[in-house]
């Protein structure tokens, strides 16, 4: 019997940070944006980073709870119809 290995699942967090929004992928990979469209810019950056591999983008609210989840599966794009809102 062959052992089954699954590829690692990537989780990217979009979270409030210093009067703006941060895209946290890993320690040292955590750019942030300020301004009116900072949240959208962080989400777009995360979508660009998520083109290869599988996992999800978690958008956190100001209080730290999960606001929405955007899944991705290595297809080169995220399916906006699959966004789960909390």
ZIRAZI-V475091 format. One line per field, one symbol per residue. psi: psi as a letter, one per 20 degrees, with the letter a starting at -180 (. if undefined). A space follows every 10 residues. Layout:
psi=???
This chain:
psi=pqqppqqqpp pppoqqplkb pqoogrpimm qqqrrhkggh hgghgghhhj hpaqbqpppq rhjiqpgrpo qqkjiiqqoh ijppq.
